[in-house]
Amino acid sequence: MGLLPDEAKVLPPPGIVNRNSVWFGLCGWATAMLHNSLNRRPALKAGVHRQALFITVGWFIGYHLTKFENYKYATLDRDMSEYIRLHPEEFPEKALKTFAEIVEPFHPIR
């Protein structure tokens, strides 16, 4: 089962490049830079393999966090839609208005 239940498998997968993946990938890279700096090594040149590993781990965590986020929002939307369907008296249909009925008449002052 893992982090997500089986009903989350019907959701479309998020894109490979999403905000959480990019953010956590950059945080992983910054962690590698900080580790190099604290150990008095050249920040960009030392441990490039570790930088790539931290970026990859951060990207992986961000991707799966986005999947979890999408699942949570989908369940919330499903529950709200079901509530609206079961209680139509609390959500009456509003009368449609034209744009001219909403906007006040314009009278320029010159």
Biopython code that builds the backbone (N, CA, C, O; Angstrom):
import numpy as np
from Bio.PDB.StructureBuilder import StructureBuilder

atoms = [
    (1, "MET", "N", (0.833, -1.185, 0.000)),
    (1, "MET", "CA", (0.000, 0.000, 0.000)),
    (1, "MET", "C", (0.877, 1.247, 0.000)),
    (1, "MET", "O", (0.735, 2.085, -0.891)),
    (2, "GLY", "N", (1.749, 1.394, 0.937)),
    (2, "GLY", "CA", (2.655, 2.534, 0.931)),
    (2, "GLY", "C", (1.988, 3.793, 1.441)),
    (2, "GLY", "O", (1.146, 3.760, 2.338)),
    (3, "LEU", "N", (2.381, 4.885, 0.852)),
    (3, "LEU", "CA", (1.896, 6.191, 1.283)),
    (3, "LEU", "C", (0.471, 6.456, 0.809)),
    (3, "LEU", "O", (-0.303, 7.114, 1.505)),
    (4, "LEU", "N", (0.124, 5.954, -0.356)),
    (4, "LEU", "CA", (-1.192, 6.216, -0.929)),
    (4, "LEU", "C", (-2.045, 4.955, -0.930)),
    (4, "LEU", "O", (-1.523, 3.862, -1.150)),
    (5, "PRO", "N", (-3.339, 5.084, -0.689)),
    (5, "PRO", "CA", (-4.214, 3.914, -0.797)),
    (5, "PRO", "C", (-4.423, 3.516, -2.255)),
    (5, "PRO", "O", (-4.030, 4.236, -3.172)),
    (6, "ASP", "N", (-5.041, 2.372, -2.449)),
    (6, "ASP", "CA", (-5.222, 1.847, -3.805)),
    (6, "ASP", "C", (-6.137, 2.714, -4.664)),
    (6, "ASP", "O", (-6.003, 2.728, -5.888)),
    (7, "GLU", "N", (-7.066, 3.438, -4.036)),
    (7, "GLU", "CA", (-7.975, 4.279, -4.837)),
    (7, "GLU", "C", (-7.245, 5.464, -5.462)),
    (7, "GLU", "O", (-7.787, 6.107, -6.360)),
    (8, "ALA", "N", (-6.034, 5.768, -5.011)),
    (8, "ALA", "CA", (-5.270, 6.868, -5.601)),
    (8, "ALA", "C", (-4.666, 6.484, -6.942)),
    (8, "ALA", "O", (-4.176, 7.351, -7.666)),
    (9, "LYS", "N", (-4.691, 5.198, -7.290)),
    (9, "LYS", "CA", (-4.095, 4.759, -8.548)),
    (9, "LYS", "C", (-4.895, 5.200, -9.761)),
    (9, "LYS", "O", (-4.372, 5.179, -10.875)),
    (10, "VAL", "N", (-6.150, 5.599, -9.579)),
    (10, "VAL", "CA", (-6.959, 6.035, -10.718)),
    (10, "VAL", "C", (-6.670, 7.482, -11.099)),
    (10, "VAL", "O", (-7.076, 7.928, -12.172)),
    (11, "LEU", "N", (-5.975, 8.224, -10.235)),
    (11, "LEU", "CA", (-5.647, 9.610, -10.552)),
    (11, "LEU", "C", (-4.528, 9.654, -11.583)),
    (11, "LEU", "O", (-3.658, 8.783, -11.588)),
    (12, "PRO", "N", (-4.541, 10.656, -12.454)),
    (12, "PRO", "CA", (-3.434, 10.762, -13.411)),
    (12, "PRO", "C", (-2.148, 11.140, -12.673)),
    (12, "PRO", "O", (-2.195, 11.866, -11.680)),
    (13, "PRO", "N", (-1.015, 10.656, -13.148)),
    (13, "PRO", "CA", (0.241, 10.988, -12.457)),
    (13, "PRO", "C", (0.590, 12.458, -12.677)),
    (13, "PRO", "O", (0.282, 13.021, -13.728)),
    (14, "PRO", "N", (1.231, 13.074, -11.691)),
    (14, "PRO", "CA", (1.648, 14.468, -11.895)),
    (14, "PRO", "C", (2.801, 14.533, -12.890)),
    (14, "PRO", "O", (3.453, 13.529, -13.175)),
    (15, "GLY", "N", (3.030, 15.697, -13.397)),
    (15, "GLY", "CA", (4.144, 15.876, -14.322)),
    (15, "GLY", "C", (5.477, 15.658, -13.617)),
    (15, "GLY", "O", (5.589, 15.851, -12.406)),
    (16, "ILE", "N", (6.467, 15.263, -14.371)),
    (16, "ILE", "CA", (7.793, 15.034, -13.789)),
    (16, "ILE", "C", (8.351, 16.338, -13.221)),
    (16, "ILE", "O", (8.964, 16.346, -12.154)),
    (17, "VAL", "N", (8.138, 17.422, -13.931)),
    (17, "VAL", "CA", (8.590, 18.725, -13.443)),
    (17, "VAL", "C", (7.390, 19.429, -12.826)),
    (17, "VAL", "O", (6.495, 19.892, -13.534)),
    (18, "ASN", "N", (7.381, 19.503, -11.505)),
    (18, "ASN", "CA", (6.331, 20.233, -10.799)),
    (18, "ASN", "C", (6.986, 21.039, -9.690)),
    (18, "ASN", "O", (8.180, 20.884, -9.432)),
    (19, "ARG", "N", (6.230, 21.882, -9.045)),
    (19, "ARG", "CA", (6.836, 22.807, -8.099)),
    (19, "ARG", "C", (7.465, 22.101, -6.913)),
    (19, "ARG", "O", (8.521, 22.524, -6.442)),
    (20, "ASN", "N", (6.846, 21.034, -6.415)),
    (20, "ASN", "CA", (7.417, 20.319, -5.277)),
    (20, "ASN", "C", (8.710, 19.611, -5.663)),
    (20, "ASN", "O", (9.667, 19.621, -4.889)),
    (21, "SER", "N", (8.756, 19.004, -6.832)),
    (21, "SER", "CA", (9.973, 18.319, -7.265)),
    (21, "SER", "C", (11.120, 19.311, -7.423)),
    (21, "SER", "O", (12.235, 19.058, -6.966)),
    (22, "VAL", "N", (10.845, 20.433, -8.068)),
    (22, "VAL", "CA", (11.886, 21.428, -8.269)),
    (22, "VAL", "C", (12.353, 21.985, -6.927)),
    (22, "VAL", "O", (13.553, 22.130, -6.693)),
    (23, "TRP", "N", (11.403, 22.296, -6.052)),
    (23, "TRP", "CA", (11.745, 22.875, -4.749)),
    (23, "TRP", "C", (12.578, 21.905, -3.918)),
    (23, "TRP", "O", (13.604, 22.299, -3.363)),
    (24, "PHE", "N", (12.161, 20.653, -3.821)),
    (24, "PHE", "CA", (12.904, 19.695, -3.019)),
    (24, "PHE", "C", (14.236, 19.324, -3.681)),
    (24, "PHE", "O", (15.206, 19.033, -2.981)),
    (25, "GLY", "N", (14.298, 19.331, -4.998)),
    (25, "GLY", "CA", (15.565, 19.119, -5.680)),
    (25, "GLY", "C", (16.553, 20.228, -5.378)),
    (25, "GLY", "O", (17.729, 19.964, -5.129)),
    (26, "LEU", "N", (16.081, 21.476, -5.398)),
    (26, "LEU", "CA", (16.957, 22.597, -5.046)),
    (26, "LEU", "C", (17.364, 22.548, -3.575)),
    (26, "LEU", "O", (18.496, 22.891, -3.236)),
    (27, "CYS", "N", (16.456, 22.127, -2.705)),
    (27, "CYS", "CA", (16.807, 21.980, -1.289)),
    (27, "CYS", "C", (17.863, 20.899, -1.104)),
    (27, "CYS", "O", (18.762, 21.050, -0.277)),
    (28, "GLY", "N", (17.766, 19.812, -1.860)),
    (28, "GLY", "CA", (18.788, 18.770, -1.808)),
    (28, "GLY", "C", (20.136, 19.284, -2.278)),
    (28, "GLY", "O", (21.162, 18.991, -1.665)),
    (29, "TRP", "N", (20.140, 20.046, -3.356)),
    (29, "TRP", "CA", (21.386, 20.618, -3.854)),
    (29, "TRP", "C", (21.975, 21.593, -2.835)),
    (29, "TRP", "O", (23.184, 21.591, -2.606)),
    (30, "ALA", "N", (21.128, 22.427, -2.220)),
    (30, "ALA", "CA", (21.604, 23.370, -1.202)),
    (30, "ALA", "C", (22.158, 22.621, 0.011)),
    (30, "ALA", "O", (23.115, 23.076, 0.638)),
    (31, "THR", "N", (21.562, 21.482, 0.339)),
    (31, "THR", "CA", (22.071, 20.679, 1.443)),
    (31, "THR", "C", (23.473, 20.160, 1.126)),
    (31, "THR", "O", (24.346, 20.170, 1.995)),
    (32, "ALA", "N", (23.694, 19.715, -0.092)),
    (32, "ALA", "CA", (25.028, 19.260, -0.493)),
    (32, "ALA", "C", (26.029, 20.417, -0.464)),
    (32, "ALA", "O", (27.175, 20.237, -0.053)),
    (33, "MET", "N", (25.600, 21.599, -0.898)),
    (33, "MET", "CA", (26.476, 22.769, -0.857)),
    (33, "MET", "C", (26.821, 23.139, 0.583)),
    (33, "MET", "O", (27.971, 23.451, 0.891)),
    (34, "LEU", "N", (25.831, 23.104, 1.451)),
    (34, "LEU", "CA", (26.056, 23.423, 2.860)),
    (34, "LEU", "C", (26.991, 22.397, 3.499)),
    (34, "LEU", "O", (27.865, 22.760, 4.285)),
    (35, "HIS", "N", (26.813, 21.134, 3.169)),
    (35, "HIS", "CA", (27.682, 20.092, 3.696)),
    (35, "HIS", "C", (29.124, 20.310, 3.243)),
    (35, "HIS", "O", (30.052, 20.150, 4.035)),
    (36, "ASN", "N", (29.316, 20.673, 1.975)),
    (36, "ASN", "CA", (30.663, 20.974, 1.491)),
    (36, "ASN", "C", (31.253, 22.182, 2.201)),
    (36, "ASN", "O", (32.430, 22.174, 2.563)),
    (37, "SER", "N", (30.462, 23.205, 2.401)),
    (37, "SER", "CA", (30.967, 24.419, 3.045)),
    (37, "SER", "C", (31.335, 24.160, 4.504)),
    (37, "SER", "O", (32.356, 24.654, 4.981)),
    (38, "LEU", "N", (30.520, 23.395, 5.207)),
    (38, "LEU", "CA", (30.814, 23.115, 6.613)),
    (38, "LEU", "C", (32.066, 22.252, 6.773)),
    (38, "LEU", "O", (32.757, 22.341, 7.788)),
    (39, "ASN", "N", (32.355, 21.430, 5.784)),
    (39, "ASN", "CA", (33.565, 20.611, 5.818)),
    (39, "ASN", "C", (34.750, 21.290, 5.147)),
    (39, "ASN", "O", (35.765, 20.643, 4.888)),
    (40, "ARG", "N", (34.637, 22.587, 4.860)),
    (40, "ARG", "CA", (35.700, 23.409, 4.264)),
    (40, "ARG", "C", (36.225, 22.826, 2.952)),
    (40, "ARG", "O", (37.432, 22.736, 2.725)),
    (41, "ARG", "N", (35.281, 22.435, 2.099)),
    (41, "ARG", "CA", (35.609, 21.956, 0.763)),
    (41, "ARG", "C", (35.058, 22.956, -0.240)),
    (41, "ARG", "O", (34.161, 23.728, 0.100)),
    (42, "PRO", "N", (35.567, 22.965, -1.461)),
    (42, "PRO", "CA", (34.983, 23.852, -2.482)),
    (42, "PRO", "C", (33.511, 23.491, -2.692)),
    (42, "PRO", "O", (33.179, 22.336, -2.960)),
    (43, "ALA", "N", (32.652, 24.467, -2.571)),
    (43, "ALA", "CA", (31.209, 24.197, -2.543)),
    (43, "ALA", "C", (30.699, 23.567, -3.839)),
    (43, "ALA", "O", (29.925, 22.610, -3.793)),
    (44, "LEU", "N", (31.118, 24.085, -4.985)),
    (44, "LEU", "CA", (30.581, 23.592, -6.250)),
    (44, "LEU", "C", (31.357, 22.424, -6.832)),
    (44, "LEU", "O", (30.775, 21.598, -7.535)),
    (45, "LYS", "N", (32.650, 22.329, -6.562)),
    (45, "LYS", "CA", (33.477, 21.348, -7.250)),
    (45, "LYS", "C", (33.628, 20.027, -6.494)),
    (45, "LYS", "O", (33.876, 18.993, -7.114)),
    (46, "ALA", "N", (33.485, 20.042, -5.193)),
    (46, "ALA", "CA", (33.708, 18.824, -4.418)),
    (46, "ALA", "C", (32.412, 18.026, -4.296)),
    (46, "ALA", "O", (31.345, 18.594, -4.061)),
    (47, "GLY", "N", (32.508, 16.723, -4.456)),
    (47, "GLY", "CA", (31.368, 15.839, -4.237)),
    (47, "GLY", "C", (30.233, 16.053, -5.213)),
    (47, "GLY", "O", (29.073, 16.134, -4.808)),
    (48, "VAL", "N", (30.550, 16.146, -6.501)),
    (48, "VAL", "CA", (29.508, 16.352, -7.508)),
    (48, "VAL", "C", (28.553, 15.156, -7.537)),
    (48, "VAL", "O", (27.359, 15.317, -7.791)),
    (49, "HIS", "N", (29.076, 13.972, -7.281)),
    (49, "HIS", "CA", (28.220, 12.785, -7.239)),
    (49, "HIS", "C", (27.216, 12.883, -6.089)),
    (49, "HIS", "O", (26.069, 12.458, -6.223)),
    (50, "ARG", "N", (27.652, 13.443, -4.961)),
    (50, "ARG", "CA", (26.745, 13.622, -3.819)),
    (50, "ARG", "C", (25.694, 14.698, -4.120)),
    (50, "ARG", "O", (24.543, 14.589, -3.696)),
    (51, "GLN", "N", (26.100, 15.726, -4.849)),
    (51, "GLN", "CA", (25.144, 16.764, -5.253)),
    (51, "GLN", "C", (24.063, 16.157, -6.138)),
    (51, "GLN", "O", (22.876, 16.421, -5.945)),
    (52, "ALA", "N", (24.474, 15.341, -7.109)),
    (52, "ALA", "CA", (23.500, 14.701, -8.002)),
    (52, "ALA", "C", (22.588, 13.757, -7.220)),
    (52, "ALA", "O", (21.390, 13.678, -7.492)),
    (53, "LEU", "N", (23.156, 13.043, -6.250)),
    (53, "LEU", "CA", (22.345, 12.143, -5.433)),
    (53, "LEU", "C", (21.327, 12.913, -4.608)),
    (53, "LEU", "O", (20.164, 12.514, -4.545)),
    (54, "PHE", "N", (21.732, 13.998, -3.979)),
    (54, "PHE", "CA", (20.808, 14.783, -3.150)),
    (54, "PHE", "C", (19.712, 15.417, -4.002)),
    (54, "PHE", "O", (18.557, 15.489, -3.582)),
    (55, "ILE", "N", (20.076, 15.878, -5.200)),
    (55, "ILE", "CA", (19.060, 16.440, -6.106)),
    (55, "ILE", "C", (18.053, 15.366, -6.483)),
    (55, "ILE", "O", (16.847, 15.614, -6.496)),
    (56, "THR", "N", (18.549, 14.170, -6.791)),
    (56, "THR", "CA", (17.662, 13.074, -7.193)),
    (56, "THR", "C", (16.737, 12.653, -6.062)),
    (56, "THR", "O", (15.548, 12.419, -6.280)),
    (57, "VAL", "N", (17.279, 12.557, -4.859)),
    (57, "VAL", "CA", (16.448, 12.188, -3.705)),
    (57, "VAL", "C", (15.402, 13.263, -3.439)),
    (57, "VAL", "O", (14.242, 12.949, -3.169)),
    (58, "GLY", "N", (15.807, 14.530, -3.513)),
    (58, "GLY", "CA", (14.849, 15.621, -3.312)),
    (58, "GLY", "C", (13.762, 15.618, -4.369)),
    (58, "GLY", "O", (12.590, 15.839, -4.064)),
    (59, "TRP", "N", (14.154, 15.366, -5.628)),
    (59, "TRP", "CA", (13.178, 15.308, -6.722)),
    (59, "TRP", "C", (12.183, 14.178, -6.496)),
    (59, "TRP", "O", (10.983, 14.357, -6.706)),
    (60, "PHE", "N", (12.668, 13.021, -6.071)),
    (60, "PHE", "CA", (11.822, 11.854, -5.798)),
    (60, "PHE", "C", (10.826, 12.168, -4.677)),
    (60, "PHE", "O", (9.637, 11.873, -4.801)),
    (61, "ILE", "N", (11.305, 12.758, -3.597)),
    (61, "ILE", "CA", (10.421, 13.111, -2.475)),
    (61, "ILE", "C", (9.381, 14.127, -2.921)),
    (61, "ILE", "O", (8.209, 14.003, -2.568)),
    (62, "GLY", "N", (9.790, 15.129, -3.692)),
    (62, "GLY", "CA", (8.847, 16.140, -4.180)),
    (62, "GLY", "C", (7.790, 15.565, -5.094)),
    (62, "GLY", "O", (6.628, 15.965, -5.031)),
    (63, "TYR", "N", (8.183, 14.623, -5.951)),
    (63, "TYR", "CA", (7.226, 13.994, -6.867)),
    (63, "TYR", "C", (6.170, 13.223, -6.080)),
    (63, "TYR", "O", (4.976, 13.356, -6.349)),
    (64, "HIS", "N", (6.598, 12.425, -5.117)),
    (64, "HIS", "CA", (5.647, 11.627, -4.354)),
    (64, "HIS", "C", (4.829, 12.486, -3.392)),
    (64, "HIS", "O", (3.698, 12.133, -3.059)),
    (65, "LEU", "N", (5.383, 13.594, -2.948)),
    (65, "LEU", "CA", (4.601, 14.535, -2.153)),
    (65, "LEU", "C", (3.507, 15.173, -3.001)),
    (65, "LEU", "O", (2.407, 15.420, -2.506)),
    (66, "THR", "N", (3.793, 15.441, -4.269)),
    (66, "THR", "CA", (2.784, 15.976, -5.180)),
    (66, "THR", "C", (1.691, 14.946, -5.433)),
    (66, "THR", "O", (0.514, 15.300, -5.501)),
    (67, "LYS", "N", (2.066, 13.673, -5.573)),
    (67, "LYS", "CA", (1.053, 12.629, -5.731)),
    (67, "LYS", "C", (0.136, 12.575, -4.511)),
    (67, "LYS", "O", (-1.081, 12.458, -4.651)),
    (68, "PHE", "N", (0.710, 12.658, -3.332)),
    (68, "PHE", "CA", (-0.084, 12.641, -2.100)),
    (68, "PHE", "C", (-0.976, 13.868, -2.014)),
    (68, "PHE", "O", (-2.135, 13.770, -1.608)),
    (69, "GLU", "N", (-0.438, 15.033, -2.397)),
    (69, "GLU", "CA", (-1.215, 16.271, -2.391)),
    (69, "GLU", "C", (-2.398, 16.178, -3.356)),
    (69, "GLU", "O", (-3.510, 16.579, -3.012)),
    (70, "ASN", "N", (-2.165, 15.653, -4.558)),
    (70, "ASN", "CA", (-3.247, 15.494, -5.536)),
    (70, "ASN", "C", (-4.322, 14.545, -5.020)),
    (70, "ASN", "O", (-5.513, 14.774, -5.231)),
    (71, "TYR", "N", (-3.896, 13.476, -4.340)),
    (71, "TYR", "CA", (-4.865, 12.535, -3.776)),
    (71, "TYR", "C", (-5.709, 13.209, -2.693)),
    (71, "TYR", "O", (-6.927, 13.032, -2.661)),
    (72, "LYS", "N", (-5.084, 13.970, -1.820)),
    (72, "LYS", "CA", (-5.825, 14.649, -0.753)),
    (72, "LYS", "C", (-6.835, 15.635, -1.326)),
    (72, "LYS", "O", (-7.976, 15.692, -0.869)),
    (73, "TYR", "N", (-6.418, 16.417, -2.334)),
    (73, "TYR", "CA", (-7.336, 17.379, -2.936)),
    (73, "TYR", "C", (-8.461, 16.675, -3.690)),
    (73, "TYR", "O", (-9.593, 17.158, -3.704)),
    (74, "ALA", "N", (-8.161, 15.541, -4.315)),
    (74, "ALA", "CA", (-9.201, 14.792, -5.031)),
    (74, "ALA", "C", (-10.231, 14.226, -4.052)),
    (74, "ALA", "O", (-11.429, 14.259, -4.335)),
    (75, "THR", "N", (-9.787, 13.713, -2.915)),
    (75, "THR", "CA", (-10.754, 13.202, -1.928)),
    (75, "THR", "C", (-11.579, 14.335, -1.346)),
    (75, "THR", "O", (-12.773, 14.165, -1.097)),
    (76, "LEU", "N", (-10.961, 15.490, -1.126)),
    (76, "LEU", "CA", (-11.711, 16.638, -0.620)),
    (76, "LEU", "C", (-12.762, 17.085, -1.630)),
    (76, "LEU", "O", (-13.903, 17.362, -1.258)),
    (77, "ASP", "N", (-12.384, 17.156, -2.914)),
    (77, "ASP", "CA", (-13.340, 17.527, -3.960)),
    (77, "ASP", "C", (-14.469, 16.512, -4.062)),
    (77, "ASP", "O", (-15.630, 16.886, -4.225)),
    (78, "ARG", "N", (-14.133, 15.229, -3.968)),
    (78, "ARG", "CA", (-15.150, 14.182, -4.039)),
    (78, "ARG", "C", (-16.131, 14.296, -2.873)),
    (78, "ARG", "O", (-17.340, 14.169, -3.064)),
    (79, "ASP", "N", (-15.620, 14.534, -1.680)),
    (79, "ASP", "CA", (-16.487, 14.647, -0.508)),
    (79, "ASP", "C", (-17.378, 15.886, -0.588)),
    (79, "ASP", "O", (-18.553, 15.835, -0.222)),
    (80, "MET", "N", (-16.815, 17.003, -1.068)),
    (80, "MET", "CA", (-17.627, 18.213, -1.192)),
    (80, "MET", "C", (-18.703, 18.046, -2.256)),
    (80, "MET", "O", (-19.836, 18.486, -2.060)),
    (81, "SER", "N", (-18.366, 17.420, -3.374)),
    (81, "SER", "CA", (-19.359, 17.187, -4.429)),
    (81, "SER", "C", (-20.473, 16.269, -3.944)),
    (81, "SER", "O", (-21.644, 16.482, -4.259)),
    (82, "GLU", "N", (-20.110, 15.261, -3.185)),
    (82, "GLU", "CA", (-21.110, 14.339, -2.639)),
    (82, "GLU", "C", (-22.026, 15.055, -1.645)),
    (82, "GLU", "O", (-23.233, 14.812, -1.627)),
    (83, "TYR", "N", (-21.461, 15.931, -0.825)),
    (83, "TYR", "CA", (-22.272, 16.688, 0.127)),
    (83, "TYR", "C", (-23.237, 17.617, -0.606)),
    (83, "TYR", "O", (-24.403, 17.727, -0.228)),
    (84, "ILE", "N", (-22.757, 18.276, -1.643)),
    (84, "ILE", "CA", (-23.621, 19.168, -2.425)),
    (84, "ILE", "C", (-24.726, 18.373, -3.110)),
    (84, "ILE", "O", (-25.860, 18.842, -3.212)),
    (85, "ARG", "N", (-24.398, 17.169, -3.582)),
    (85, "ARG", "CA", (-25.399, 16.341, -4.244)),
    (85, "ARG", "C", (-26.463, 15.854, -3.252)),
    (85, "ARG", "O", (-27.637, 15.749, -3.606)),
    (86, "LEU", "N", (-26.058, 15.560, -2.024)),
    (86, "LEU", "CA", (-27.001, 15.048, -1.029)),
    (86, "LEU", "C", (-27.815, 16.142, -0.346)),
    (86, "LEU", "O", (-28.879, 15.859, 0.203)),
    (87, "HIS", "N", (-27.338, 17.382, -0.370)),
    (87, "HIS", "CA", (-28.039, 18.488, 0.282)),
    (87, "HIS", "C", (-28.278, 19.636, -0.700)),
    (87, "HIS", "O", (-27.685, 20.704, -0.551)),
    (88, "PRO", "N", (-29.143, 19.429, -1.704)),
    (88, "PRO", "CA", (-29.357, 20.497, -2.698)),
    (88, "PRO", "C", (-30.102, 21.699, -2.119)),
    (88, "PRO", "O", (-30.024, 22.791, -2.683)),
    (89, "GLU", "N", (-30.823, 21.526, -1.007)),
    (89, "GLU", "CA", (-31.552, 22.663, -0.434)),
    (89, "GLU", "C", (-30.608, 23.707, 0.148)),
    (89, "GLU", "O", (-30.993, 24.867, 0.291)),
    (90, "GLU", "N", (-29.399, 23.326, 0.481)),
    (90, "GLU", "CA", (-28.433, 24.282, 1.026)),
    (90, "GLU", "C", (-27.673, 25.020, -0.071)),
    (90, "GLU", "O", (-26.971, 25.991, 0.211)),
    (91, "PHE", "N", (-27.803, 24.577, -1.302)),
    (91, "PHE", "CA", (-27.088, 25.183, -2.419)),
    (91, "PHE", "C", (-28.068, 25.474, -3.553)),
    (91, "PHE", "O", (-28.069, 24.771, -4.563)),
    (92, "PRO", "N", (-28.912, 26.518, -3.393)),
    (92, "PRO", "CA", (-29.889, 26.806, -4.454)),
    (92, "PRO", "C", (-29.199, 27.364, -5.694)),
    (92, "PRO", "O", (-28.132, 27.974, -5.627)),
    (93, "GLU", "N", (-29.853, 27.128, -6.823)),
    (93, "GLU", "CA", (-29.343, 27.665, -8.080)),
    (93, "GLU", "C", (-29.580, 29.166, -8.119)),
    (93, "GLU", "O", (-30.676, 29.635, -7.814)),
    (94, "LYS", "N", (-28.559, 29.915, -8.492)),
    (94, "LYS", "CA", (-28.690, 31.360, -8.578)),
    (94, "LYS", "C", (-29.184, 31.742, -9.966)),
    (94, "LYS", "O", (-28.883, 31.080, -10.960)),
    (95, "ALA", "N", (-29.955, 32.833, -10.008)),
    (95, "ALA", "CA", (-30.436, 33.329, -11.295)),
    (95, "ALA", "C", (-29.265, 33.940, -12.062)),
    (95, "ALA", "O", (-28.456, 34.679, -11.500)),
    (96, "LEU", "N", (-29.188, 33.624, -13.331)),
    (96, "LEU", "CA", (-28.109, 34.153, -14.149)),
    (96, "LEU", "C", (-28.390, 35.596, -14.516)),
    (96, "LEU", "O", (-29.508, 35.944, -14.898)),
    (97, "LYS", "N", (-27.379, 36.428, -14.398)),
    (97, "LYS", "CA", (-27.496, 37.837, -14.754)),
    (97, "LYS", "C", (-26.592, 38.122, -15.942)),
    (97, "LYS", "O", (-25.555, 37.488, -16.131)),
    (98, "THR", "N", (-27.016, 39.090, -16.728)),
    (98, "THR", "CA", (-26.164, 39.525, -17.821)),
    (98, "THR", "C", (-25.139, 40.507, -17.270)),
    (98, "THR", "O", (-25.285, 41.008, -16.156)),
    (99, "PHE", "N", (-24.113, 40.775, -18.049)),
    (99, "PHE", "CA", (-23.081, 41.705, -17.609)),
    (99, "PHE", "C", (-23.647, 43.109, -17.451)),
    (99, "PHE", "O", (-23.204, 43.856, -16.578)),
    (100, "ALA", "N", (-24.611, 43.478, -18.272)),
    (100, "ALA", "CA", (-25.207, 44.816, -18.200)),
    (100, "ALA", "C", (-25.994, 44.996, -16.905)),
    (100, "ALA", "O", (-26.102, 46.115, -16.404)),
    (101, "GLU", "N", (-26.544, 43.920, -16.358)),
    (101, "GLU", "CA", (-27.269, 44.030, -15.095)),
    (101, "GLU", "C", (-26.331, 44.180, -13.898)),
    (101, "GLU", "O", (-26.731, 44.698, -12.855)),
    (102, "ILE", "N", (-25.115, 43.740, -14.044)),
    (102, "ILE", "CA", (-24.159, 43.805, -12.935)),
    (102, "ILE", "C", (-23.461, 45.155, -12.889)),
    (102, "ILE", "O", (-23.289, 45.728, -11.813)),
    (103, "VAL", "N", (-23.057, 45.672, -14.050)),
    (103, "VAL", "CA", (-22.279, 46.900, -14.111)),
    (103, "VAL", "C", (-23.207, 48.110, -14.003)),
    (103, "VAL", "O", (-24.283, 48.144, -14.600)),
    (104, "GLU", "N", (-22.761, 49.106, -13.223)),
    (104, "GLU", "CA", (-23.531, 50.353, -13.109)),
    (104, "GLU", "C", (-23.381, 51.157, -14.389)),
    (104, "GLU", "O", (-22.375, 51.026, -15.087)),
    (105, "PRO", "N", (-24.357, 51.978, -14.704)),
    (105, "PRO", "CA", (-24.228, 52.802, -15.909)),
    (105, "PRO", "C", (-23.063, 53.809, -15.757)),
    (105, "PRO", "O", (-22.808, 54.347, -14.680)),
    (106, "PHE", "N", (-22.393, 54.025, -16.859)),
    (106, "PHE", "CA", (-21.222, 54.912, -16.860)),
    (106, "PHE", "C", (-21.626, 56.298, -17.348)),
    (106, "PHE", "O", (-22.176, 56.449, -18.439)),
    (107, "HIS", "N", (-21.348, 57.296, -16.534)),
    (107, "HIS", "CA", (-21.628, 58.693, -16.886)),
    (107, "HIS", "C", (-20.315, 59.467, -16.720)),
    (107, "HIS", "O", (-19.920, 59.770, -15.594)),
    (108, "PRO", "N", (-19.649, 59.785, -17.807)),
    (108, "PRO", "CA", (-18.376, 60.489, -17.677)),
    (108, "PRO", "C", (-18.573, 61.916, -17.196)),
    (108, "PRO", "O", (-19.537, 62.586, -17.565)),
    (109, "ILE", "N", (-17.654, 62.363, -16.377)),
    (109, "ILE", "CA", (-17.674, 63.742, -15.867)),
    (109, "ILE", "C", (-16.573, 64.497, -16.582)),
    (109, "ILE", "O", (-15.398, 64.135, -16.518)),
    (110, "ARG", "N", (-17.004, 65.615, -17.302)),
    (110, "ARG", "CA", (-16.016, 66.370, -18.049)),
    (110, "ARG", "C", (-16.113, 67.820, -17.740)),
    (110, "ARG", "O", (-15.350, 68.619, -18.283)),
]
sb = StructureBuilder()
sb.init_structure("model")
sb.init_model(0)
sb.init_chain("A")
sb.init_seg("    ")
for serial, (resi, resn, name, xyz) in enumerate(atoms, 1):
    if name == "N":
        sb.init_residue(resn, " ", resi, " ")
    sb.init_atom(name, np.array(xyz, "f"), 0.0, 1.0, " ", f" {name:<3s}", serial, name[0])
structure = sb.get_structure()
